[in-house]
């Protein structure tokens, strides 16, 4: 396995090595940068470890390298950061760490390079390359990380229970690397994740959702989601998804396993979109099914699961400290409406039904249809082809109606203020009745959305319910 440094990276690292010689400390590039260079992957962030003061080395790099920013010092952690062009370089002195049972914040003391490597989460992230002029680019691999890269294996450099007890976030990072890289987690490492899953309780929701979001944006998110369930990590932060596991039967009549169906949907979506929040909608689209499952008339039903699921979204986002504004509302909307287009492909769809969908979804209509297409998980390719064709036809019909009626992000032409001023009334039930009547008349195609036409309808509706226009 060859280290694939670009000419720019070689020049930059040799320059850092020269600065390290000036300061009088051995320096090494470590961690994810080395891993990715061995895998032939691009990366912009570089971690540098020196056996000595990382802060002093950072200051020297900042002073000597053209285009380098002033070193940003984090004295509390003994680290520093310098930007050189588009590269972000972090510096730290080699160290040993020890932890208490109730915190992932270590006590730190100076150490050797190998001390620093063994404290890292996985062997593939414990690799280092020398920056010294005499042996530049030599890989230092005390824990067989290169062999693990070749075997596509996630393994801890020391006993996994100790690694995860020290910092439980490493369990989520391991799942994330497996999902991003398509690697397998070594059996002992995976078993330790399950054994120490409860240690996740000391990790903040913010740290958890950062790792979870990276899993959801990986090429095949189902790898990570399945591992989170297998290692018993998932119930500690997303029990609603874990609860979707299993198939219940009455006689010979069962339903699909909604957990595995969801993972298929998420993978299907990953092939269509890299939108994080649409991916979250795929994860949560059927989240209301366990609460709505019923056996009725000799079949399993999940009536109203989209409404129940939409109501669950804010609670989940709040618990995980995810954004509670537009992103949460978008996911909630996708969950709430994901069944609607399916019904429109299974019947003779009217223009009024399409107008309502456009009115309800606005600019999010295309994302909703993408989610619905991802929701097709039949094993029958003929069915899949037919369903996708139906959605293609639905897209065409929606485009025709939207171009004709201009209803995407449309607002009724008559406001509540218009109604109150016209009839000389205050905010009241009558204002709502008239506003609703105008909206429904336009969506049903009884009148156009032209303001003059709608104004005439408003006057007629007001008189009908006993109001008199003011002079």
C-alpha positions as CSV (number, residue, x, y, z in Angstrom):
1,X,0.0,0.0,0.0
2,X,1.6,3.2,-1.2
3,X,1.5,6.7,0.4
4,X,0.1,9.0,-2.3
5,X,1.2,12.5,-1.4
6,X,0.6,15.2,-3.9
7,X,3.5,17.5,-4.9
8,X,1.8,20.3,-2.8
9,X,1.5,18.0,0.2
10,X,5.1,16.8,-0.1
11,X,6.3,20.4,-0.2
12,X,4.2,21.5,2.7
13,X,5.1,18.5,4.9
14,X,8.8,19.0,4.2
15,X,8.5,22.6,5.1
16,X,6.9,21.7,8.4
17,X,9.7,19.1,8.9
18,X,12.3,21.9,8.4
19,X,10.5,24.0,11.0
20,X,10.5,21.1,13.4
21,X,14.3,20.7,12.9
22,X,14.7,24.4,13.7
23,X,12.7,24.1,16.9
24,X,14.5,20.9,17.8
25,X,11.6,18.4,18.0
26,X,10.8,15.3,15.9
27,X,7.5,15.8,14.0
28,X,5.1,13.4,12.3
29,X,1.9,13.6,10.3
30,X,-0.6,11.3,12.0
31,X,-4.2,10.0,12.0
32,X,-6.8,10.5,9.3
33,X,-4.5,12.3,6.9
34,X,-2.1,9.3,6.8
35,X,-5.0,6.9,6.5
36,X,-6.5,8.7,3.6
37,X,-3.2,9.2,1.8
38,X,-2.7,5.4,2.0
39,X,-6.2,4.9,0.7
40,X,-5.7,7.4,-2.1
41,X,-8.4,9.7,-0.8
42,X,-8.3,13.5,-0.8
43,X,-8.1,15.4,2.5
44,X,-7.5,19.0,3.5
45,X,-6.9,18.7,7.3
46,X,-3.5,17.6,8.6
47,X,-2.7,16.6,12.2
48,X,0.9,17.0,13.3
49,X,2.4,15.4,16.4
50,X,5.8,16.4,17.7
51,X,7.7,15.0,20.6
52,X,7.9,18.3,22.4
53,X,5.8,21.5,22.2
54,X,3.2,21.5,19.5
55,X,2.5,25.1,20.2
56,X,6.1,26.2,19.6
57,X,6.2,24.2,16.4
58,X,3.0,25.9,15.2
59,X,4.4,29.3,16.0
60,X,7.5,28.5,13.9
61,X,5.4,27.2,11.0
62,X,3.3,30.4,11.1
63,X,6.5,32.5,11.0
64,X,8.3,30.6,8.3
65,X,5.7,29.4,5.8
66,X,4.5,31.8,3.1
67,X,0.7,32.4,3.3
68,X,0.5,30.9,6.8
69,X,-1.9,32.5,9.3
70,X,-0.9,33.4,12.8
71,X,-1.0,30.3,15.0
72,X,-4.3,30.0,16.9
73,X,-3.3,28.7,20.4
74,X,-5.5,26.5,22.6
75,X,-3.4,26.5,25.7
76,X,-5.9,24.5,27.8
77,X,-5.5,21.6,25.4
78,X,-1.8,22.2,24.5
79,X,-2.8,22.4,20.8
80,X,-2.5,25.0,18.0
81,X,-3.9,25.5,14.5
82,X,-2.4,27.2,11.5
83,X,-4.0,27.7,8.1
84,X,-1.8,27.6,5.0
85,X,-3.9,28.3,1.9
86,X,-6.7,25.8,1.9
87,X,-5.0,23.5,4.4
88,X,-5.8,23.4,8.1
89,X,-3.0,22.1,10.1
90,X,-3.3,21.1,13.8
91,X,-0.3,20.7,16.1
92,X,0.0,18.9,19.4
93,X,2.7,17.4,21.5
94,X,2.9,13.7,21.9
95,X,1.1,12.7,25.0
96,X,-0.3,10.0,27.3
97,X,-3.9,10.2,28.5
98,X,-5.8,8.8,31.5
99,X,-9.6,9.1,32.1
100,X,-12.1,9.0,35.0
101,X,-15.2,6.9,34.6
102,X,-17.6,9.8,34.4
103,X,-15.9,12.0,31.8
104,X,-14.3,11.7,28.3
105,X,-11.9,14.6,29.2
106,X,-8.5,13.1,30.0
107,X,-5.7,14.0,32.2
108,X,-2.7,14.6,29.9
109,X,1.1,14.3,30.3
110,X,3.9,14.3,27.9
111,X,4.7,11.1,26.1
112,X,6.5,9.4,23.2
113,X,5.2,9.0,19.7
114,X,4.0,5.5,20.5
115,X,2.2,6.7,23.6
116,X,0.4,9.1,21.3
117,X,-0.4,6.4,18.8
118,X,-1.8,3.9,21.3
119,X,-4.2,6.4,22.7
120,X,-5.9,6.8,19.3
121,X,-9.2,5.2,18.5
122,X,-8.4,2.7,15.8
123,X,-5.3,1.2,14.3
124,X,-6.0,2.8,10.9
125,X,-5.9,6.2,12.6
126,X,-2.8,5.4,14.6
127,X,-0.5,5.6,11.6
128,X,2.2,8.2,11.4
129,X,4.7,9.4,8.8
130,X,8.1,11.0,9.6
131,X,8.7,14.6,8.5
132,X,12.5,14.4,9.2
133,X,14.8,15.0,6.2
134,X,16.6,11.7,6.8
135,X,13.5,9.5,6.6
136,X,10.8,11.7,5.2
137,X,7.6,9.8,4.3
138,X,8.5,6.6,6.3
139,X,5.4,5.1,7.8
140,X,5.5,4.2,11.5
141,X,2.9,1.5,12.1
142,X,3.3,-0.2,15.5
143,X,-0.2,-1.7,15.6
144,X,-0.5,-3.1,12.0
145,X,-2.8,-0.4,10.8
146,X,-1.7,-0.9,7.2
147,X,-2.7,-4.5,7.3
148,X,-6.1,-3.5,8.7
149,X,-6.4,-0.9,5.8
150,X,-5.7,-3.7,3.4
151,X,-8.2,-6.0,5.1
152,X,-10.7,-3.2,5.4
153,X,-10.9,-3.8,9.1
154,X,-11.8,-1.5,12.0
155,X,-9.8,-2.5,15.2
156,X,-8.6,-0.7,18.3
157,X,-4.8,-0.5,19.0
158,X,-5.3,-1.8,22.5
159,X,-7.9,-3.7,24.4
160,X,-11.2,-2.3,23.0
161,X,-13.0,-2.1,26.3
162,X,-10.3,0.2,27.6
163,X,-10.5,2.3,24.4
164,X,-14.2,2.7,24.6
165,X,-14.3,3.2,28.4
166,X,-11.9,6.1,28.0
167,X,-13.9,7.8,25.3
168,X,-17.3,6.3,24.4
169,X,-17.6,8.6,21.4
170,X,-15.0,6.3,19.7
171,X,-17.8,3.7,19.3
172,X,-19.8,6.0,17.1
173,X,-16.6,7.0,15.2
174,X,-15.9,3.3,14.6
175,X,-19.4,2.8,13.1
176,X,-19.0,6.0,11.1
177,X,-15.6,4.9,9.6
178,X,-17.2,1.5,8.7
179,X,-20.0,3.3,7.0
180,X,-17.9,5.9,5.2
181,X,-15.2,3.5,4.1
182,X,-17.2,0.3,3.6
183,X,-15.0,-1.5,6.3
184,X,-15.9,-4.3,8.7
185,X,-15.6,-3.9,12.5
186,X,-13.4,-6.6,14.0
187,X,-15.5,-9.0,16.1
188,X,-13.8,-8.2,19.5
189,X,-14.1,-4.5,18.8
190,X,-17.8,-4.9,17.9
191,X,-18.5,-7.0,20.9
192,X,-16.9,-4.3,23.1
193,X,-19.2,-1.7,21.6
194,X,-22.2,-3.7,22.7
195,X,-20.8,-4.3,26.1
196,X,-20.0,-0.6,26.7
197,X,-22.9,0.9,24.9
198,X,-24.3,2.5,28.1
199,X,-21.2,4.6,28.3
200,X,-22.7,6.7,25.6
201,X,-24.8,8.3,28.3
202,X,-21.8,10.6,29.2
203,X,-21.6,11.9,25.6
204,X,-23.4,15.1,24.7
205,X,-26.2,15.1,22.2
206,X,-24.3,17.5,20.0
207,X,-21.3,15.1,19.7
208,X,-23.7,12.2,18.9
209,X,-25.6,14.0,16.2
210,X,-22.3,15.1,14.5
211,X,-21.3,11.5,14.1
212,X,-24.8,10.4,13.2
213,X,-25.0,13.0,10.5
214,X,-21.7,11.8,9.0
215,X,-23.1,8.3,8.9
216,X,-26.3,9.5,7.2
217,X,-24.1,11.2,4.5
218,X,-22.0,8.2,3.8
219,X,-22.3,6.4,0.5
220,X,-24.4,3.6,2.0
221,X,-25.9,4.8,5.3
222,X,-27.5,1.4,6.0
223,X,-24.1,0.0,6.9
224,X,-23.8,2.4,9.8
225,X,-27.4,2.3,10.9
226,X,-27.4,-1.5,10.9
227,X,-24.2,-1.5,13.0
228,X,-25.6,1.0,15.4
229,X,-28.5,-1.4,16.1
230,X,-26.3,-4.5,16.2
231,X,-23.9,-2.9,18.7
232,X,-26.8,-1.7,20.9
233,X,-25.8,1.9,20.5
234,X,-28.9,3.0,18.7
235,X,-31.4,2.7,21.6
236,X,-29.4,5.2,23.6
237,X,-30.1,8.1,21.2
238,X,-32.7,7.0,18.6
239,X,-34.9,4.4,20.3
240,X,-37.8,5.2,18.0
241,X,-35.8,3.7,15.0
242,X,-34.8,0.7,17.1
243,X,-38.4,0.1,17.9
244,X,-39.2,-0.6,14.3
245,X,-37.4,-3.9,14.3
246,X,-39.3,-7.1,13.9
247,X,-42.2,-8.8,12.1
248,X,-45.4,-9.7,14.0
249,X,-47.6,-12.5,12.6
250,X,-51.2,-13.5,13.1
251,X,-51.5,-17.0,11.7
252,X,-49.5,-16.8,8.4
253,X,-50.1,-13.1,8.0
254,X,-47.2,-10.8,8.7
255,X,-46.0,-7.3,7.8
256,X,-42.6,-6.2,6.5
257,X,-39.8,-5.4,9.0
258,X,-40.0,-1.6,9.0
259,X,-36.5,-1.2,10.4
260,X,-34.9,-2.9,7.4
261,X,-37.4,-1.3,5.0
262,X,-36.3,2.1,6.4
263,X,-32.6,1.2,5.8
264,X,-33.4,0.3,2.2
265,X,-35.2,3.7,1.8
266,X,-32.2,5.6,3.2
267,X,-29.8,3.8,0.8
268,X,-32.2,4.5,-2.1
269,X,-32.2,8.1,-1.2
270,X,-28.4,8.3,-0.9
271,X,-28.3,7.2,-4.6
272,X,-30.6,10.2,-5.5
273,X,-29.6,13.0,-3.1
274,X,-26.9,14.2,-0.7
275,X,-29.3,16.4,1.2
276,X,-28.8,15.7,4.9
277,X,-32.3,16.8,5.9
278,X,-34.0,14.8,3.2
279,X,-32.0,11.8,4.4
280,X,-33.3,12.5,8.0
281,X,-36.8,12.4,6.5
282,X,-36.0,9.0,5.0
283,X,-34.8,7.8,8.4
284,X,-38.0,9.0,10.1
285,X,-40.6,8.6,7.4
286,X,-42.2,5.5,9.0
287,X,-41.3,6.3,12.6
288,X,-45.0,6.4,13.6
289,X,-45.7,2.8,12.5
290,X,-45.0,1.0,15.8
291,X,-47.6,3.3,17.5
292,X,-50.2,2.8,14.8
293,X,-49.9,-0.9,14.0
294,X,-53.2,-2.7,14.1
295,X,-54.5,-6.1,12.8
296,X,-57.8,-5.4,11.2
297,X,-59.9,-7.3,8.7
298,X,-57.3,-10.0,8.4
299,X,-54.5,-7.6,7.5
300,X,-51.9,-5.3,9.2
301,X,-52.6,-1.6,9.0
302,X,-50.6,1.5,10.0
303,X,-53.4,4.1,9.5
304,X,-52.3,7.6,10.2
305,X,-48.6,6.7,10.8
306,X,-47.5,9.7,8.8
307,X,-49.4,12.1,11.1
308,X,-48.2,10.4,14.3
309,X,-44.6,10.3,12.9
310,X,-44.7,14.0,12.1
311,X,-45.7,14.8,15.7
312,X,-42.7,12.7,16.9
313,X,-40.1,14.6,14.8
314,X,-39.7,17.7,17.1
315,X,-39.2,15.6,20.2
316,X,-36.4,13.6,18.4
317,X,-34.7,16.7,17.1
318,X,-34.9,18.4,20.5
319,X,-33.3,15.4,22.2
320,X,-30.5,15.1,19.7
321,X,-30.0,18.9,19.7
322,X,-30.6,19.1,16.0
323,X,-31.8,22.4,14.5
324,X,-35.4,23.2,15.5
325,X,-36.1,25.8,12.9
326,X,-36.4,25.3,9.1
327,X,-34.6,22.0,9.0
328,X,-36.8,20.4,11.5
329,X,-39.9,21.8,9.9
330,X,-38.8,20.5,6.5
331,X,-38.3,16.9,7.9
332,X,-41.6,17.1,9.7
333,X,-43.3,18.2,6.5
334,X,-41.7,15.3,4.5
335,X,-42.9,12.8,7.1
336,X,-46.4,14.3,7.3
337,X,-46.9,14.2,3.5
338,X,-44.9,11.1,2.3
339,X,-48.1,9.1,1.8
340,X,-49.9,11.7,-0.2
341,X,-48.2,11.2,-3.6
342,X,-48.6,7.4,-3.4
343,X,-52.3,7.8,-3.3
344,X,-52.2,10.2,-6.3
345,X,-50.4,7.5,-8.4
346,X,-53.1,4.9,-7.6
347,X,-56.2,6.8,-8.7
348,X,-57.4,9.1,-11.4
349,X,-55.9,12.3,-10.1
350,X,-57.8,15.5,-10.3
351,X,-56.3,19.0,-10.9
352,X,-57.7,20.1,-7.5
353,X,-55.8,17.3,-5.7
354,X,-52.6,18.4,-7.5
355,X,-53.3,22.0,-6.6
356,X,-53.6,21.1,-2.9
357,X,-50.3,19.2,-3.0
358,X,-48.6,22.2,-4.6
359,X,-50.2,24.5,-2.0
360,X,-49.2,22.3,0.9
361,X,-45.6,21.6,-0.3
362,X,-44.5,24.7,-2.2
363,X,-40.8,24.4,-3.3
364,X,-40.5,21.1,-1.3
365,X,-42.6,19.2,-3.7
366,X,-39.6,17.9,-5.7
367,X,-37.9,16.6,-2.5
368,X,-41.1,14.9,-1.5
369,X,-41.3,13.0,-4.8
370,X,-37.7,12.0,-4.5
371,X,-38.4,10.6,-1.0
372,X,-41.4,8.8,-2.3
373,X,-39.4,7.2,-5.2
374,X,-36.8,6.1,-2.6
375,X,-39.6,4.5,-0.6
376,X,-40.1,1.9,-3.3
377,X,-38.4,-1.2,-1.9
378,X,-40.2,-4.1,-3.7
379,X,-38.0,-7.0,-4.7
380,X,-40.0,-7.3,-7.9
381,X,-38.2,-5.2,-10.6
382,X,-41.4,-5.1,-12.7
383,X,-43.3,-3.5,-9.8
384,X,-40.5,-1.0,-9.2
385,X,-40.4,0.0,-12.8
386,X,-44.2,0.5,-12.8
387,X,-44.1,2.5,-9.6
388,X,-41.3,4.8,-10.9
389,X,-43.2,5.3,-14.1
390,X,-46.3,6.3,-12.1
391,X,-44.2,8.9,-10.3
392,X,-42.7,10.1,-13.6
393,X,-46.3,10.7,-14.9
394,X,-47.2,12.4,-11.6
395,X,-44.3,14.8,-12.0
396,X,-45.5,15.7,-15.5
397,X,-49.0,16.4,-14.3
398,X,-47.8,18.5,-11.4
399,X,-45.6,20.5,-13.7
400,X,-48.6,21.1,-16.0
401,X,-50.8,22.3,-13.2
402,X,-48.1,24.4,-11.6
403,X,-47.3,26.2,-14.9
404,X,-50.9,26.9,-15.6
405,X,-52.1,27.9,-12.1
406,X,-48.8,29.2,-10.6
407,X,-49.6,27.6,-7.2
408,X,-46.1,26.7,-6.0
409,X,-45.6,28.9,-2.8
410,X,-48.9,30.5,-3.7
411,X,-50.8,32.6,-1.2
412,X,-54.5,33.5,-1.5
413,X,-55.0,36.9,-3.0
414,X,-57.3,38.2,-0.3
415,X,-55.8,38.7,3.2
416,X,-57.6,38.7,6.6
417,X,-56.9,42.5,6.7
418,X,-58.7,42.9,3.4
419,X,-61.8,41.1,4.7
420,X,-61.9,43.0,8.0
421,X,-61.6,46.4,6.2
422,X,-64.2,45.5,3.6
423,X,-66.8,44.4,6.1
424,X,-65.8,46.7,9.0
425,X,-65.2,43.8,11.4
426,X,-62.5,42.8,13.9
427,X,-60.6,39.5,13.9
428,X,-63.3,36.8,14.2
429,X,-64.6,33.5,13.1
430,X,-66.2,35.1,10.1
431,X,-62.8,36.2,8.8
432,X,-61.6,32.6,8.9
433,X,-64.7,31.3,7.2
434,X,-64.3,33.7,4.2
435,X,-60.5,33.1,3.9
436,X,-61.1,29.3,3.9
437,X,-63.9,29.6,1.3
438,X,-61.6,31.7,-1.0
439,X,-58.8,29.3,-0.7
440,X,-61.0,26.2,-1.3
441,X,-62.7,27.8,-4.3
442,X,-59.3,28.5,-5.9
443,X,-57.9,25.0,-5.1
444,X,-61.1,23.4,-6.5
445,X,-60.9,25.4,-9.7
446,X,-64.2,27.2,-9.0
447,X,-62.5,30.6,-9.4
448,X,-59.1,31.8,-10.6
449,X,-56.5,33.3,-8.2
450,X,-56.9,36.7,-9.9
451,X,-57.5,39.3,-7.2
452,X,-60.4,40.9,-8.8
453,X,-62.2,37.6,-9.2
454,X,-61.4,36.6,-5.6
455,X,-62.6,40.0,-4.4
456,X,-66.0,39.5,-6.0
457,X,-66.2,36.0,-4.4
458,X,-65.3,37.5,-1.0
459,X,-68.2,40.0,-1.2
460,X,-70.6,37.3,-2.2
461,X,-69.5,35.0,0.6
462,X,-69.6,37.8,3.2
463,X,-73.2,38.6,2.3
464,X,-74.1,34.9,2.4
465,X,-73.0,34.7,6.0
466,X,-74.8,37.9,7.0
467,X,-72.1,40.5,6.6
468,X,-72.5,43.9,5.0
469,X,-69.8,45.7,3.1
470,X,-68.8,49.0,4.8
471,X,-69.4,52.1,2.7
